[in-house]
Amino acid sequence: MKKRTMETSLAGHSAKLIRSVERRLFLRQGLSLGALALLSGCKLTDDEAVQDVLTGMSEWNDRAQSWLFNPRKLAPEYPESAITKPFPFNAYYGVEDVPLVDGKDYQLQLEGLIREKKAWSLPELYALPQTSQVTRHICVEGWSAIGKWGGVRFSDFLARVGADTSAKYVGFRCADDYYTSIDMATALHPQTLLTLRYADQVLPAQYGFPMKLRIPTKLGFKNPKHIASMFVTNEYPGGYWEDQGYNWFSGS
């Protein structure tokens, strides 16, 4: 009976509760935006009204993280001596189920608000100007690892194909049926990378061959692997984990 009374009270004062959480987030550092993201991704009750409160908190968290995101601030980079060996494998399936993509037939498909929608082969992608970074991958599960990634600066690729960079989102579909999306500010961040290599070698299958998106300013699940197609849109695209309740922005 006490539990039902508490849930009814939450439902009747949802707006007040969200405002209270907003104030506390900026007045105290005891509850981080990341912690709020994990809280709002958990289904604590089946009561629809209480769930609406948690959804509102998650949406506010997305807005707050977007507002706080500085597109000019770089994530830390490390010396190669700091690289984690071996770099861990992580996916929603076991390593034995990693998709084996035929690089000879691979074609990156482009869709949406992009002027030049021609498909890109791997040799064409390898021929583009390349850069590399040694950055930390931060997993929502609580672990992190440092690796060396090489490839094409994503902002350069978007400019080359004539993407509408005033649009809101860039979405990705992958060979393993994974999908996700990111905000355009993150897509244009100088460290966001269309990754083609790991540790100066062709990207191994377990790390995302033929191509993954490396985003050191976001949590690991926002870094899609085995990318088959990408699109630019103003319609919210969601994502594999995001559609199950994970916070969408998920900055690291």
DOMIGU-675104 format. One record per atom (N, C-alpha, C, O): residue in one letter; y, x, z. Coordinates in steps of 0.02 Angstrom, whole numbers, padded with zeros to 5 digits, always signed. Atoms other than C-alpha are relative to their C-alpha. Layout:
<rs>
AYXZ ...
</rs>
This chain:
<rs>
M-00060+00042+00000 M+00000+00000+00000 M+00062+00043+00000 M+00111+00029-00035 K-00057-00047-00003 K+00118+00143+00043 K+00012+00032-00067 K+00069+00042-00087 K-00006-00032+00066 K+00081+00225-00127 K+00033-00048-00049 K+00076-00027-00087 R-00029+00049+00046 R+00122+00064-00222 R+00074-00010+00014 R+00113-00017-00033 T-00070+00008-00018 T+00287+00046-00125 T+00041+00059-00027 T+00096+00050-00053 M-00035-00059+00025 M+00335+00225-00171 M+00009-00004-00075 M+00063+00012-00100 E-00004+00003+00072 E+00295+00198-00356 E+00051-00053-00022 E+00088-00042-00071 T-00048+00052+00017 T+00396+00035-00359 T+00071+00024+00011 T+00116+00009-00028 S-00067-00027-00013 S+00543+00125-00281 S+00021+00048-00054 S+00079+00048-00075 L-00016-00046+00054 L+00533+00262-00412 L+00019-00037-00063 L+00068-00020-00096 A-00014+00038+00061 A+00528+00136-00552 A+00068-00033+00003 A+00103-00036-00048 G-00063+00035-00006 G+00678+00042-00484 G+00060+00046+00001 G+00117+00024-00010 H-00056-00046-00005 H+00783+00198-00465 H-00010+00061-00046 H+00009+00116-00028 S+00016-00055+00044 S+00727+00303-00615 S+00061+00039-00022 S+00060+00101-00023 A-00060-00035+00022 A+00902+00342-00676 A+00029+00043+00055 A+00050+00099+00045 K-00025-00038-00057 K+00957+00394-00502 K-00043+00061+00013 K-00016+00114+00029 L+00045-00056-00011 L+00803+00504-00485 L+00012+00056-00049 L+00014+00115-00030 I-00011-00051+00051 I+00834+00594-00650 I+00065+00037+00013 I+00069+00098+00007 R-00064-00033-00016 R+01016+00625-00602 R-00007+00047+00058 R+00022+00101+00059 S+00011-00043-00059 S+00959+00694-00435 S-00035+00064-00019 S-00017+00118+00005 V+00036-00060+00023 V+00836+00813-00520 V+00047+00046-00037 V+00044+00107-00029 E-00047-00041+00038 E+00974+00871-00637 E+00044+00041+00047 E+00054+00101+00037 R-00043-00036-00047 R+01088+00915-00491 R-00038+00055+00036 R-00013+00111+00044 R+00039-00048-00038 R+00951+01003-00395 R-00019+00061-00042 R-00022+00117-00017 L+00018-00056+00043 L+00901+01109-00545 L+00055+00053-00004 L+00041+00113-00007 F-00055-00048+00006 F+01073+01186-00553 F+00026+00023+00067 F+00059+00075+00071 L-00023-00020-00066 L+01108+01191-00366 L-00050+00044+00036 L-00031+00082+00081 R+00052-00040-00033 R+00942+01268-00316 R-00043+00033-00053 R-00049+00008-00109 Q+00044-00036+00046 Q+00827+01394-00398 Q-00073-00007+00019 Q-00116+00026-00009 G+00069+00009-00023 G+00672+01335-00308 G-00044-00032-00052 G-00104-00019-00054 L+00038+00033+00052 L+00618+01226-00455 L+00029+00020-00067 L+00085+00000-00084 S-00025-00025+00064 S+00636+01311-00625 S-00009-00052-00053 S-00046-00100-00045 L+00010+00044+00058 L+00652+01225-00793 L-00072+00002-00023 L-00100-00049-00043 G+00070-00005+00022 G+00480+01292-00835 G-00046-00040+00045 G-00093-00072+00021 A+00042+00038-00046 A+00405+01216-00678 A+00008-00074-00012 A-00041-00112-00009 L-00011+00070+00015 L+00486+01050-00718 L-00036-00020-00064 L-00061-00076-00069 A+00036+00015+00062 A+00411+01061-00892 A-00073-00014+00014 A-00101-00062-00013 L+00071+00010-00016 L+00236+01078-00820 L-00010-00064+00039 L-00058-00100+00028 L+00004+00062-00038 L+00268+00938-00696 L+00003-00060-00046 L-00038-00106-00039 S-00009+00057+00043 S+00328+00820-00831 S-00056-00008-00051 S-00063-00061-00081 G+00057+00005+00045 G+00176+00860-00937 G-00063-00026+00033 G-00114-00035+00000 C+00059+00023-00036 C+00057+00799-00802 C+00003-00075+00011 C+00056-00101+00030 K+00003+00072-00012 K+00003+00617-00791 K-00019-00012+00072 K-00078-00015+00088 L+00013+00005-00071 L+00021+00593-00604 L-00022-00070+00020 L-00051-00079+00073 T+00017+00068-00015 T-00005+00405-00611 T-00007-00039-00064 T+00021-00020-00116 D+00006+00044+00058 D-00055+00268-00731 D+00055-00051-00002 D+00061-00089-00051 D-00054+00049-00001 D+00096+00165-00680 D+00050+00016-00055 D+00078+00071-00056 E-00042-00013+00059 E+00201+00147-00839 E+00071+00018+00020 E+00101+00061-00012 A-00068-00014-00019 A+00367+00146-00750 A+00009+00070+00027 A+00058+00104+00010 V-00004-00068-00026 V+00333+00307-00655 V-00008+00050-00056 V+00026+00102-00057 Q+00010-00044+00056 Q+00269+00387-00815 Q+00064+00005-00041 Q+00080+00058-00069 D-00064+00000+00037 D+00435+00337-00897 D+00049+00048+00033 D+00088+00082-00001 V-00043-00047-00036 V+00526+00435-00761 V-00017+00072-00019 V+00027+00112-00033 L+00022-00067+00017 L+00422+00590-00797 L+00017+00017-00072 L+00037+00074-00087 T-00018-00011+00070 T+00449+00570-00984 T+00075+00014-00006 T+00096+00058-00044 G-00072-00012+00001 G+00636+00558-00953 G+00018+00070+00025 G+00063+00102-00001 M-00011-00068-00025 M+00629+00719-00851 M-00016+00052-00053 M+00020+00101-00061 S+00020-00047+00052 S+00538+00807-00992 S+00051+00002-00056 S+00069+00056-00080 E-00050+00002+00053 E+00664+00748-01121 E+00065+00033+00022 E+00097+00068-00017 W-00059-00033-00025 W+00807+00804-01010 W-00011+00076+00000 W+00035+00114-00016 N+00016-00071-00001 N+00720+00972-00990 N+00008+00031-00069 N+00036+00086-00076 D-00008-00024+00068 D+00713+00992-01179 D+00074+00009-00017 D+00094+00061-00044 R-00072-00003+00014 R+00899+00955-01193 R+00032+00058+00038 R+00073+00094+00011 A-00029-00054-00041 A+00941+01075-01051 A-00018+00068-00027 A+00024+00112-00032 Q+00021-00065+00027 Q+00838+01218-01123 Q+00034+00015-00066 Q+00053+00071-00079 S-00034-00010+00064 S+00914+01191-01294 S+00073+00020+00011 S+00100+00063-00024 W-00070-00016-00016 W+01088+01196-01218 W+00007+00071+00028 W+00055+00106+00013 L-00003-00066-00031 L+01049+01354-01119 L-00022+00056-00048 L-00006+00114-00036 F+00026-00051+00046 F+00965+01444-01266 F+00057+00036-00035 F+00101+00005-00064 N-00051-00042+00033 N+01071+01588-01331 N-00032+00032-00061 N-00074+00076-00054 P+00033-00026+00060 P+01025+01624-01513 P+00014+00074-00013 P-00016+00103-00058 R-00016-00072+00010 R+01100+01799-01498 R-00032+00044+00054 R-00030+00106+00049 K+00031-00039-00054 K+01009+01851-01339 K-00071+00019-00020 K-00111-00023-00038 L+00065-00025+00021 L+00858+01960-01375 L-00049+00001+00058 L-00030+00014+00115 A+00053-00009-00049 A+00693+01955-01283 A-00012+00075+00010 A+00003+00114-00035 P+00012-00072-00011 P+00644+02123-01204 P-00050+00028-00050 P-00099-00006-00069 E+00049-00036+00041 E+00557+02248-01317 E-00023+00062+00039 E+00013+00087+00083 Y+00034-00049-00041 Y+00440+02383-01252 Y-00022+00060-00041 Y-00028+00055-00102 P+00030-00057+00036 P+00375+02557-01297 P-00073-00016-00016 P-00104-00057+00017 E+00069+00013+00019 E+00206+02561-01383 E-00049+00019+00055 E-00105-00006+00056 S+00044-00019-00056 S+00134+02642-01227 S-00013-00059+00047 S-00059-00056+00087 A+00007+00058-00045 A+00155+02472-01140 A-00046-00053-00030 A-00057-00105+00002 I+00041+00051+00033 I+00043+02378-01264 I-00064-00014+00040 I-00097+00032+00064 T+00061+00022-00035 T-00098+02278-01183 T-00061+00011-00045 T-00062-00013-00101 K+00060-00015+00039 K-00269+02340-01241 K-00062-00021+00039 K-00072+00002+00095 P-00012+00035+00062 P-00361+02242-01294 P+00047-00059+00010 P+00050-00087+00065 F-00042+00059-00005 F-00235+02106-01331 F-00045-00061+00003 F-00090-00067-00039 P+00048+00054-00010 P-00317+01945-01271 P+00001-00052-00057 P+00053-00064-00088 F+00006+00057+00045 F-00380+01807-01385 F+00013-00064+00039 F-00008-00070+00096 N-00012+00063-00034 N-00319+01633-01343 N+00007-00055-00052 N+00044-00049-00100 A-00004+00059+00044 A-00344+01464-01428 A-00031-00058+00036 A-00056-00050+00092 Y+00032+00059-00031 Y-00407+01288-01392 Y-00074-00004-00018 Y-00105-00056-00009 Y+00071-00006+00017 Y-00579+01345-01454 Y-00021+00072+00012 Y+00021+00115+00026 G+00025-00067-00012 G-00690+01499-01434 G+00011+00045-00059 G+00023+00022-00115 V-00012-00049+00052 V-00670+01659-01534 V-00050-00008-00057 V-00035+00010-00114 E+00050+00009+00053 E-00830+01616-01629 E+00020-00055-00050 E-00009-00060-00104 D-00022+00054+00045 D-00738+01467-01706 D+00066+00015-00035 D+00096-00029-00065 V-00062-00020+00035 V-00588+01564-01773 V-00009-00014-00075 V-00059+00006-00104 P+00007+00014+00072 P-00555+01503-01952 P+00002+00064-00041 P+00042+00109-00027 L+00002-00057+00045 L-00598+01629-02088 L+00034-00020-00065 L+00003-00052-00108 V-00040+00017+00059 V-00462+01612-02219 V-00009+00053-00053 V-00006+00113-00039 D+00007-00047+00057 D-00490+01691-02391 D+00069+00022-00022 D+00107-00016-00051 G-00066-00026+00017 G-00338+01802-02415 G+00015+00001-00074 G+00073-00004-00094 K-00011-00004+00072 K-00364+01814-02603 K+00025-00067-00027 K+00063-00069-00076 D-00020+00066+00024 D-00341+01626-02624 D+00056-00031+00041 D+00078-00087+00026 Y-00049+00029-00045 Y-00212+01601-02487 Y+00066-00014-00036 Y+00090+00027-00075 Q-00065+00020+00025 Q-00053+01509-02535 Q+00038-00036+00056 Q+00017-00089+00078 L-00042+00033-00050 L+00083+01469-02408 L+00039-00056-00034 L+00077-00044-00080 Q-00033+00059+00030 Q+00144+01293-02449 Q+00066-00014+00036 Q+00070-00010+00098 L-00065+00017-00027 L+00327+01246-02424 L+00018-00072-00016 L+00007-00095-00072 E-00015+00071+00008 E+00386+01067-02399 E+00066-00018+00034 E+00094+00022+00071 G-00058+00026-00035 G+00533+00964-02343 G+00066+00025-00029 G+00073+00032-00090 L-00069-00017+00021 L+00716+01019-02349 L+00005+00074-00018 L+00039+00112+00015 I+00002-00068+00026 I+00684+01179-02446 I+00012-00003-00075 I-00020-00042-00110 R-00018+00003+00070 R+00760+01213-02616 R-00056+00025-00045 R-00073-00008-00094 E+00053-00030+00042 E+00623+01326-02688 E-00067-00008+00035 E-00085+00029+00081 K+00062+00018-00033 K+00456+01251-02644 K-00062+00034-00030 K-00118+00011-00019 K+00058-00034+00028 K+00346+01371-02739 K-00044+00029+00055 K-00019+00051+00107 A+00046-00028-00049 A+00190+01428-02645 A+00004+00077-00002 A+00020+00106-00053 W-00003-00073-00007 W+00182+01609-02583 W-00069+00028+00013 W-00104+00006+00059 S+00064-00035-00011 S+00029+01721-02599 S+00011+00055+00051 S+00068+00073+00067 L-00006-00055-00047 L-00009+01859-02475 L+00032+00062-00031 L+00075+00092+00001 P-00034-00058+00029 P+00038+02000-02597 P+00075-00010-00005 P+00113+00037+00004 E-00072+00013+00004 E+00207+01916-02622 E+00033+00005+00069 E+00088+00031+00075 L-00027-00006-00068 L+00233+01903-02434 L+00001+00072+00024 L+00049+00093+00057 Y+00003-00071-00019 Y+00179+02084-02407 Y+00055+00040-00035 Y+00077+00092-00008 A-00050-00037+00038 A+00307+02139-02538 A+00071-00011+00027 A+00117+00025+00007 L-00066+00013-00028 L+00454+02067-02439 L+00018+00053+00051 L-00026+00085+00079 P-00020-00048-00052 P+00557+02179-02323 P-00032-00017+00067 P-00031-00074+00089 Q+00037+00009-00062 Q+00460+02204-02161 Q+00036+00033+00059 Q+00074+00081+00051 T-00024-00029-00062 T+00507+02238-01982 T-00055-00006+00052 T-00106-00039+00040 S+00051+00005-00052 S+00410+02257-01819 S+00033-00004+00068 S+00092+00012+00076 Q-00025+00006-00068 Q+00429+02225-01634 Q-00059+00008+00048 Q-00116-00009+00033 V+00048-00003-00055 V+00337+02263-01472 V+00027-00046+00054 V+00073-00028+00090 T-00026+00051-00045 T+00361+02107-01368 T-00056-00031+00042 T-00115-00021+00029 R+00048+00031-00047 R+00278+02008-01228 R-00015-00072-00020 R+00031-00112-00030 H+00025+00069+00010 H+00175+01852-01263 H-00010-00030+00069 H-00046-00002+00110 I+00005+00033-00065 I+00191+01732-01116 I-00037-00066-00008 I-00013-00110-00044 C+00042+00059+00007 C+00055+01600-01099 C+00017-00051+00054 C+00031-00033+00111 V-00012+00054-00047 V+00082+01431-01016 V-00053+00000+00056 V-00041-00029+00109 E+00053-00004-00051 E-00081+01468-00921 E+00016+00049+00056 E-00020+00052+00106 G-00022-00044-00054 G+00010+01601-00820 G-00010+00074-00012 G+00009+00114+00030 W+00010-00071+00013 W-00040+01767-00902 W+00048+00021-00056 W+00077-00020-00091 S-00041-00027+00054 S+00057+01880-01020 S-00032+00064-00025 S-00073+00095+00009 A+00026-00061+00031 A+00019+02025-01137 A+00051+00026-00050 A+00087-00013-00081 I-00048-00032+00045 I+00120+02149-01240 I-00037+00023-00063 I-00090+00054-00058 G+00031-00020+00063 G+00080+02178-01424 G+00052+00022-00051 G+00112+00008-00043 K-00044-00021+00054 K+00153+02255-01581 K-00013-00043-00061 K-00069-00046-00086 W+00005+00048+00055 W+00187+02131-01721 W+00045+00022-00057 W+00100+00046-00046 G-00040-00018+00058 G+00248+02164-01897 G+00000-00055-00052 G-00049-00091-00060 G-00003+00051+00052 G+00307+02052-02037 G+00071-00011-00024 G+00113+00034-00021 V-00063+00018+00032 V+00454+01963-02116 V+00044-00039+00050 V+00021-00087+00081 R-00045+00038-00043 R+00605+01909-02016 R+00006-00072-00026 R+00022-00082-00085 F+00005+00070+00023 F+00593+01719-02022 F+00067-00025-00028 F+00067-00063-00077 S-00065+00021+00025 S+00780+01693-02045 S+00012+00025-00072 S+00042-00011-00112 D-00006-00027+00068 D+00773+01805-02201 D-00042-00041-00049 D-00020-00055-00105 F+00044+00040+00043 F+00628+01705-02271 F+00030-00069-00013 F+00029-00094-00069 L-00031+00066+00009 L+00716+01539-02241 L+00058+00004-00048 L+00068-00041-00089 A-00055-00008+00046 A+00869+01604-02331 A-00025+00011-00071 A+00004-00016-00119 R+00027-00015+00067 R+00764+01669-02477 R-00024-00063-00035 R-00015-00070-00096 V+00028+00060+00031 V+00680+01500-02506 V+00050-00058-00002 V+00033-00112-00025 G-00050+00052+00002 G+00840+01401-02485 G-00012-00057+00049 G+00000-00115+00033 A+00010+00051-00051 A+00795+01309-02325 A+00067-00027+00024 A+00116+00010+00029 D-00060+00030-00027 D+00925+01188-02259 D+00003+00017+00075 D-00029-00015+00116 T-00003-00024-00069 T+00970+01280-02099 T+00045-00043+00045 T+00055-00028+00104 S-00035+00048-00041 S+01079+01135-02042 S-00047-00054+00025 S-00027-00096+00066 A+00050+00048-00022 A+00920+01033-02018 A-00021+00016+00072 A-00005+00070+00098 K+00016-00007-00071 K+00849+01010-01843 K-00064+00040+00014 K-00067+00077+00062 Y+00066-00025-00017 Y+00668+01067-01855 Y-00033+00038-00057 Y-00020+00026-00116 V+00047-00030+00046 V+00543+01181-01938 V-00070-00014+00028 V-00084+00001+00086 G+00067+00016-00023 G+00363+01122-01929 G-00053+00042-00035 G-00041+00068-00090 F+00053-00042+00026 F+00198+01212-01959 F-00067-00037+00005 F-00082-00070+00055 R+00069+00025+00000 R+00022+01157-02007 R-00045+00060-00012 R-00029+00104-00052 C+00041-00060+00000 C-00122+01279-01985 C-00071-00014-00024 C-00093-00071-00027 A+00068+00006+00028 A-00295+01313-02055 A-00051-00025+00051 A-00104-00049+00031 D+00046+00024-00052 D-00376+01269-01888 D+00020-00070+00026 D-00002-00090+00079 D-00024+00067-00017 D-00291+01097-01883 D+00052-00001+00055 D+00073-00054+00078 Y-00055-00003-00048 Y-00163+01158-01757 Y+00065-00016-00036 Y+00071-00005-00097 Y-00067+00012+00028 Y+00017+01104-01785 Y+00051+00004+00056 Y+00035-00012+00113 T-00053-00003-00049 T+00182+01130-01697 T+00067+00000-00037 T+00068-00001-00099 S-00067-00001+00031 S+00370+01132-01728 S+00048+00034+00048 S+00037+00036+00108 I-00051-00034-00039 I+00523+01226-01669 I+00069-00023-00022 I+00077-00051-00076 D-00070+00015+00016 D+00711+01200-01665 D+00026+00052-00049 D+00002+00108-00052 M-00026-00046+00051 M+00814+01278-01804 M+00033+00061+00031 M+00029+00116+00002 A-00031-00059-00032 A+00910+01391-01683 A-00051+00054+00015 A-00038+00113+00005 T+00054-00048-00013 T+00746+01473-01633 T-00027+00029-00065 T-00042+00088-00069 A+00024-00024+00066 A+00690+01484-01815 A+00045+00055-00026 A+00021+00102-00058 L-00048-00048+00026 L+00848+01583-01853 L+00011+00059+00047 L+00049+00105+00031 H-00008-00055-00047 H+00835+01697-01701 H-00025+00065-00032 H-00076+00065-00066 P+00018-00062+00035 P+00828+01880-01758 P-00069+00028+00017 P-00096+00069-00021 Q+00066-00025-00017 Q+00662+01912-01668 Q-00057-00047-00021 Q-00116-00030-00013 T+00052+00045+00024 T+00569+01762-01740 T-00028+00028-00065 T+00009+00040-00113 L+00031-00041+00053 L+00444+01840-01860 L-00058-00036-00032 L-00102-00063+00002 L+00061+00020+00037 L+00324+01783-01996 L-00046+00060+00003 L-00038+00108-00035 T+00040-00059-00015 T+00189+01900-01933 T-00059+00007-00049 T-00097-00040-00059 L+00053-00016+00048 L+00072+01982-02060 L-00044+00058+00024 L-00097+00071-00004 R+00036-00059-00024 R+00016+02135-01960 R-00001+00001+00076 R+00045-00024+00109 Y+00003-00014-00071 Y-00040+02180-01785 Y-00020+00073+00009 Y-00069+00096-00021 A+00013-00071-00012 A-00035+02360-01722 A-00004+00039-00066 A-00048+00082-00074 D-00006-00035+00065 D+00011+02418-01899 D-00060-00011-00046 D-00069+00026-00094 Q+00056+00017+00043 Q-00146+02340-01973 Q+00007-00073-00023 Q+00043-00112+00008 V+00000+00070+00022 V-00173+02180-02072 V-00020-00044+00059 V-00067-00029+00095 L+00011+00044-00057 L-00168+02038-01947 L-00073-00021+00006 L-00100-00051-00040 P+00070+00020-00008 P-00344+02013-01877 P-00008-00076+00005 P+00039-00111+00023 A+00013+00072-00001 A-00424+01841-01888 A+00014-00029+00069 A+00043-00083+00075 Q-00008+00028-00067 Q-00424+01818-01699 Q+00072-00005+00022 Q+00088-00041+00070 Y-00071+00004-00017 Y-00236+01845-01694 Y+00040-00041-00050 Y+00101-00047-00045 G-00036+00048+00042 G-00195+01726-01836 G+00000+00010-00074 G+00038-00023-00109 F+00001-00012+00072 F-00239+01794-02010 F-00004-00066-00038 F-00041-00111-00017 P-00039-00052+00034 P-00167+01774-02135 P+00072+00008+00027 P+00105+00058+00012 M-00069-00004-00024 M-00003+01737-02045 M+00009-00043+00061 M-00017-00099+00065 K-00019+00040-00058 K+00063+01680-01878 K+00076+00005+00008 K+00107+00049-00022 L-00071-00005-00017 L+00238+01646-01814 L+00005+00031+00069 L-00022+00004+00118 R-00011-00033-00065 R+00289+01766-01676 R+00069-00018+00025 R+00119-00002-00008 I-00064+00021-00029 I+00425+01695-01563 I+00003+00025+00072 I-00021-00010+00117 P+00000-00027-00068 P+00456+01805-01410 P+00044-00039+00048 P+00042-00026+00108 T-00043+00040-00043 T+00584+01680-01344 T-00032-00066+00021 T-00001-00106+00055 K+00035+00062-00018 K+00454+01541-01325 K-00069+00015+00029 K-00097+00070+00019 L+00068-00007-00027 L+00289+01514-01234 L-00050+00005-00057 L-00037-00015-00114 G+00049-00017+00051 G+00132+01564-01326 G-00023-00057-00044 G-00034-00047-00104 F+00027+00054+00041 F+00074+01393-01383 F+00049-00023-00054 F+00030-00060-00099 K-00049+00015+00053 K+00235+01379-01487 K-00004+00051-00057 K+00035+00047-00104 N+00008-00052+00051 N+00176+01530-01590 N-00061-00016-00042 N-00115+00008-00027 P+00059+00022+00038 P+00062+01451-01723 P-00033+00056-00038 P+00000+00102-00063 K+00040-00049+00037 K-00078+01553-01802 K-00031-00033-00061 K-00033-00094-00067 H+00034+00025+00060 H-00168+01537-01970 H+00044-00051-00038 H+00019-00103-00059 I-00046+00048+00029 I-00014+01454-02045 I-00018-00014-00073 I-00026+00031-00114 A+00016+00021+00069 A-00055+01355-02203 A+00060-00029-00035 A+00067-00021-00096 S-00060+00029+00031 S+00109+01264-02232 S+00055-00005+00052 S+00043-00007+00112 M-00057+00011-00043 M+00283+01245-02161 M+00049-00048-00035 M+00049-00054-00096 F-00048+00048+00028 F+00419+01116-02183 F+00062-00002+00043 F+00060+00012+00103 V-00064+00008-00034 V+00601+01087-02137 V+00017-00074+00000 V+00011-00107-00052 T-00010+00072-00006 T+00650+00915-02075 T+00052-00017+00053 T+00067+00024+00097 N-00042+00027-00053 N+00770+00811-01972 N-00037-00051+00042 N-00010-00078+00090 E+00041+00047-00038 E+00629+00700-01910 E-00044+00040+00050 E-00076+00089+00031 Y+00038-00036-00052 Y+00547+00754-01746 Y-00074+00005-00019 Y-00106-00047-00028 P+00069-00007+00024 P+00376+00828-01796 P-00053+00002+00055 P-00112-00006+00040 G+00049-00006-00053 G+00294+00848-01625 G-00042+00063-00005 G-00020+00112-00034 G+00044-00057+00001 G+00147+00965-01603 G-00066-00017+00033 G-00072-00068+00067 Y+00067+00013-00026 Y-00036+00979-01552 Y+00001-00011+00076 Y-00025-00061+00101 W-00004+00006-00072 W-00001+01009-01367 W+00058-00044+00021 W+00054-00080+00070 E-00059+00039-00017 E+00171+00929-01366 E-00016-00075-00001 E+00008-00113+00041 D+00018+00071+00004 D+00095+00762-01419 D-00047-00021+00056 D-00061-00080+00064 Q+00042+00014-00058 Q-00019+00776-01267 Q+00038+00007+00066 Q+00009+00003+00120 G-00041-00001-00060 G+00126+00795-01146 G+00033+00066+00017 G+00073+00069+00064 Y-00033-00064-00014 Y+00177+00979-01152 Y+00074-00004-00020 Y+00092-00039-00066 N-00071-00003+00015 N+00363+01014-01149 N+00011+00028-00070 N-00019+00079-00088 W-00007-00019+00070 W+00424+01029-01329 W+00038+00066-00009 W+00016+00109-00046 F-00040-00060+00011 F+00559+01164-01316 F-00037+00062+00023 F-00044+00110-00014 S+00043-00052-00028 S+00456+01278-01203 S+00024+00072-00011 S-00012+00114-00037 G-00026-00068+00001 G+00568+01430-01196 G-00033+00042+00053 G-00052+00017+00106 S+00032-00045-00048 S+00496+01582-01109 S+00051+00034+00046 S+00032+00073+00089 
</rs>
